[in-house]
Amino acid sequence: MKKKLIDHAFSILFVTLTFAMLLLFGVKGETADQHKNDALVESLVHQHAIDFGNPLHKSLFKETLNLFHPDQRAKNDSLLQAIDSYRMEQFTNQVYKTGSTPKGLSLQALLPLAGMYCNFILIYVVVMAISYYAAHTAAIYYFVKRKQRASSHPMTIDTKDRYSRLRITGNMTVLVLQTVLKGIAYLILFAPAYIIAYSLKSTFESGGYVFMIVLGVISNGLLVTYAYKFYTFLLNESRKGYVQNAIVKGLNNSYEWNTPDGISFLSVLKLKKFFPSHVFQHIYKNARYQYIPTMKQHASFLVTGLIIIEMALNIQGHLCYELLQDILYKRIDIALVIIFGIFLVVKATEVLVDYWFFFESQQYENKS
């Protein structure tokens, strides 16, 4: 564990130094040129004689630039694009509307980011906890249902009997409906978040945290992927030799719901899942132990999903929407700070997962 912590510390230090170098040397020169260009663009936009919203004025201005600077046509086009971006920023960005635009890494610019960053971490933690619980619960439920189907005996049906034919028709109808509903559920669970969102509502409020959490859990195939991953661990554990030894020693091995030697349905739904005197308790604990390292991959996919959700839905007041705006308006220094903050969230998750796995490993070694 000590070696892993050292590796994490070195990776954080390396990335921190890289971001610091980019901020100090990579962005500094670009920022100076940007300030000069911003001053020129601002002075041109506020010229009363020119209305850049008027296509005629804009065309005359471009022809004038090309007339006086015929060898700098690309630079002239860039200036016009900068004017358009500046006017769009004034119109769309709430900060520009108030006239108090924070420039650079000032306290005025970083304080709102701190609040957005805390909200991002809160949403991330809640979605991670819910998806972890939902993946385990769904995987256990599917595993138990599979065991029930494996232990059930096929029914003999007399096709000449009218009642038997009706029952066959009813069973086939139910099967078709289940297949259709399952297909619809998979379409929703594997659909990108923005498709689900825009099919439900057309506008998004800055404080729609519940909506963000629901999208983070059910979209992008995250829940199904990790539920199936945990189900695979359960299935592999159930085929190992110690399971048969435990059954021989007298542990319950029935998978019927709510029977004395079976599985309690409430135990599946509980936050802390416990199946006393049942062989599945050992299957579940060993599968959960193997599942812990996959939480690092889970964290990376989840953070990516949340970034895409906030950017694609243009939810103002959220961290990744602000990141999109900073990239769009070339506020590279602030964008780097946001990216570094997101990196720290992922890295902190990796450290916690490694410590959790180490703690569980110590418990296994002590018991053995």
N, C-alpha and C positions, 0 to 999 in steps of 0.2 A: 504493500500500500504506500509505503514511503517513497518508493521509486515512482509510482504513478503520480503522487502529489508533486514531486520534483519536476516530472515531465509537464504536468499542467502549469506549474509556476513558470517554467521556462517558455512554454508556448504563449502564456499571457504576457510575459515580459517582452518576448520577441514581437508580438503583434502590437503591443503598446508602443514600443520604440519605433516600429514601422509607421504607425499612425502619427506619432509625434513628428517624425521626419517629414512625412507628407504635409502636415500642417505647417511646419516651420519653413520648409524649403520649397516644397512642391506647390503649395497654394499661395505662398507669400508673394512671389513675383507675379503670378497670375492675378492675384487680388489687386495689386497696384495698377496693373494695366486695365483691370475691370473697372476700378474706381474712375479712371480717366475716361473710359468709354461710357460709363454710366453718367458722368457729368455732362459729356457731350450730348448723349441721347436725351437727358433731362432738359437741357437747354433748348434743344431742337423741338421737343414735344410741347414746351410751353411758349413757343413762338406764336403770337396771336395772328400773324399773317399767313400761317400754314395750318391747315386742318388735315392731319394724317388720316382721319376717318373719311375724308373725301377722296375718292379714287382719282379725280382730276388733279387735285393738289399733290397727291402722292406720285402720280406719273410725271408731273412737271418737275418735282423735286428730284426724282431719279434721273431725268434727262439733264437737269442742271448739273448734277454730280458727274455724270458721264461726260458732259461737255467740258467741265473744268479739270476733271481727272480721268481722261480717256484710258490711261494705262492702269487704272485701279478699279476696274469694273467689279471684280470679285469682292473687294473691300467695300465698295459702294452698296452692293447687294447685302453684305453682312450688316452694314449700318442700318439699312431699311428693315432687315429682320430683327435687329436689336430694338428698333423703335416699335415694331409690332409687338414684340415680347414684352417690352416695358408697358405699353398701353394695355395689353391683356392682363398683365400682373396687377396693374392699378385697378382694373375692373373686377377681377376675380378674387384677389387675395384680400381678406378682411383686414390684415395689418396695413396694407397699402391704402385701403379705403379710409382708415382713421388718420392717415398721414404720419404715423409713427412707425416707420419701417426700421426694424433692427438690422443693422449692418454688422457682419462679422461675428466673432465669438465674444459678444458682450453679455453682461449679466441680463440685460433686457431681452436678449434672444434666447439665453439658456434657461431662464426661469420657467417659461411656458413649456419648454422641452422636458424639464424635470417632471412636471405634472403628467405630461403625455407618456413619459417613460414609465412612471409608476403605474398608470392605467394599463399600459401594454403588459407589464409584468403581472399585474393582477389578473388580466384576462388569460394570459398564458398559463399561470398556475391553476386557475379554475378549470380551463379546458383540459389541461394535462391530467388533473385529478379525475374529472368526469370521464374522460376517454379511457383512462386506466381502469376505472371501476366498470365501465360499460363493456370494455373488451373482455375482461375477466368473466363478468356475469354472462355475456352472450356465449363465450366459449364453453363455459361449464354447462350451461343449459343445452347447447347443441351436443356436447359430449354425452350428457345423461340421456338425451333423446335417442342418440345413436345406440347407446347401450340397451335402451328399452326395445328398440326395433330389432336388435340382434338377438335378444332373449325371447322375443315373442314367437309364437308358433303360427304357421300359415293356416288359415281357415279353409276348410273344405266346403265348397259351395256347389249346390245342386243347380245346374243351369236350367233344369226342367221345372224347378219350383219358381212360381211367379214372385214370391217374396224375395227369393235369393237374387233374381234378375233385377228387381227394383233396388236391392241393396248394392248390387254391383254398379248400377247406373248412378246411384247416389254417391258412392265412393269415388267414381270417376269424375263426377261433377265437382265434388269437393277438392279433388286432386288438381283439376284444371284451375279452379279458383285460387287455390294455394299457389300454384305456379305463376299465375298472372300477378297476384299480390307480391310474391317474392321478386318477380322481375321488376315491378314498379319500385319496390323498396331498394333493390340494387341500383336502379337508375338514379334514385335520389342520393344514395350513399356514395356512389362513385362520381356524381356530377360535380363539376367545379362550383365553388361557393357563389360566384357571381351569377351563375345561371339560376341556382336555387333562389337567390336573393331577389333578382329582378322578376322572377315569376311570382313572387309573393307580394312585393311592394316596389314602387317606383321611386320613392324618395327615402333618404336615410338621415336620421338625426345624429348629431354628434354624440349624444349620450346613450345610444342604443346598445348598451353593454350586453343585455340578455340576448339580443338578436345576434351579436357578434359571437357570443359563447356557443349558441346553438349551431351557428354556421361552422364554427371551428370544430365542433364535435362530429357533426353528421356529414360534412362535405369532404370532397377530395379523396374519398376512399380510405381515409385514415382509420376509422373505426373498424371497418371490415378487415382491413389488412392486418391490424394487430390483434383482432379477435381470432382470426384464422391462425396467426402465428402462435398465440397461446394455446389454441385448440390442438395444434400440431404437437406442442410440448406435452399436453395431456395425453394425447394418443400414443406418443412414443413411450411415455412413462408407464402407461397401462399395459404395455407389452413386455415389460421387464420381469425378470425372474422373482424379484422380491415381492411382487404383487401376488403371485401364486403362493409363495411361502406365507404371506400374511393371511391369505384365505384359508390355508391349511391350519394355521394357528387359531382360527376361529373368528377373525374379523368379519364384520358384515360386508357382503358384496352384492347385495341387491340394489338395483337402480330405479326401483319403483318409487313414485312420489309418496311421501308422508306415511310410510309403513315402518314398523318397528326396526326392521333390518335394512331399510332403504334410505333414500335421500330426502331430507326436509327441504321443501321448496323455499321456505323462509331463509334457510341457511344459504341458499344460492343468492338471495337478494341482499343479504346483510353486507355492510361495509367490510367487516372483518369476518371472513368466511371460515367456518369451522364445522367439521363433520366428525363428531366423536364416535369412536368404536367402528368406524367404517374405513375400508381399505382406500377409499377415494381421498381421505385426509392426507395420506402419504403421497398419493399421486399428485394431488394439488400442490402440496408444499414443495415437492421436488420440481414440478413444472414451473411454479412461481419463482423458484431460485434461479432456474435457467433463463427465465424471461427477463430478469432484472437488467442485464447488460443491454438488451434491445431498447431500453428506455432512452439511451443516448441517440439512437437513430430516430426514435419516436419524437424526441425533442427537436431534432433538426427539421424533420418533415412538418412538425406542428408550427414551428416558427416561420418556415417558408409559407405555409398555408395562411397564417395570420397576416403576413406581409402582403400576400396577394389579395386577401380579402379587403384589407384597408385601402390598398391602392386601387384595386379594380372598382370598388364601390364608391370611391371618392368621399369617404366619411370624414368630414372636417372635424378637427379637434383630436384626431388620433395620430400616433407617432409616425406610422408609415405613410399616411397621406401627406404629412409634413415633409417626410423624406422625398416623396415624389415631387412635391412643389420645389424643394431645394435643388433637386437634380434638374428640374425643368428650367428654373431661373438661375442655374449655375452658382448656387450658394454652396460651393464644394466643401468649405470648411465645416459648415453645420451638418451637411450630409455625411461627412466622415465621422463626426461625433455620434450621430445616430447609428451608423453602421457599427461603430466600435461598441456602443451600448448594447446592440443586439448580439454582437459576438460575446460579450460578457454574460448575457443571459444563457446562451447555449453552453458556454464553458462552465458556468456555475452549475448547470444541470449535470454536466458530465462528471464534475467533481463529486457532487452529491450522490449520483448513481454509483460511482466507483466506491465511495465510502459505504453506501448501503450494501453493495455486493460483498465488500470486505467484512462488514459486520455480520451478514448472514453466513458467510464462509466460516467465520470464527465460531458461530453457534454450531454449525455442522461438525466442525473439528472437535469441539468440546464434547458433543454428544457421542461422537464416535470414540 
